[in-house]
């Protein structure tokens, strides 16, 4: 069994980060979100992975390499434009051959991994299997409709009036039957070949398409809020360790990871949080659910519930939270400006200036 991992797309919901970086490489607890998926595929017994890449191919290839660091054999497949998930399957036909495969969106985060899901597919081997999960805003996703016995009746892509709250997660399992479906369907009005259209094609022809409702944690990490939430969740599971240098004036509370080569002085660190290799933290407060990337500099600053990517500096900022900073960012306070107050105050007023 192979895997087809999609790493194309423009990541518009994560701009401006994705103007210069692949959305699949934005880190959660200092590890790119894509790496969690690759590790989950490996742990489920997958060895061969095709990675579909687009405009950010160079960055993805440099990060993943030949896959050996994950125990995988990786083959790259170029998609000239993000023309839909079914289009990715279509162009990967030669690579996939006649093998069953997992179609996995590289910016998805699934806490419980894929081992049980893949084992069940191998055991029962339907023509296609979808993973579903209840969501509050199903109209933002592909949506599945089930009958009273849990059988799949149909699927729709981002419907205006969803027939259920069951979103189709970014993990699909297929036998080679799907190749006929993706060859047979037509593009949608946006010019994309939708995987939901291919699944409807399979259903209409009576092939065996099953579903599984996942109640564990899953996120499509397409928005900043989702990245920060995933970061929070992963940090909560970290085992504390201190491999860098911490001076006697620093206070550490809770689950805190300080990686090798990092230096912390005169600061207060309240976990869960991670300070990456080679980072420098001085005179600062790092609060819960914060990831400081490798090579960052944090000085005279307060940071919490944030992701700061590698080699960025935050200097003299009184308080920063709920933030996502890209690579090589520098944030400093503005120079002191003259200040004046202008008032028009009525009779018997009281004014207090802080």
Order of alpha helices (4+ residues) and beta strands (2+ residues): beta-alpha-beta-beta-alpha-beta-alpha-beta-alpha-alpha-beta-beta-alpha-beta-beta-beta-beta-alpha-alpha-beta-beta-alpha-beta-beta-beta-beta-beta-beta-beta-beta-beta-beta-beta-beta-beta-beta-beta-beta-beta
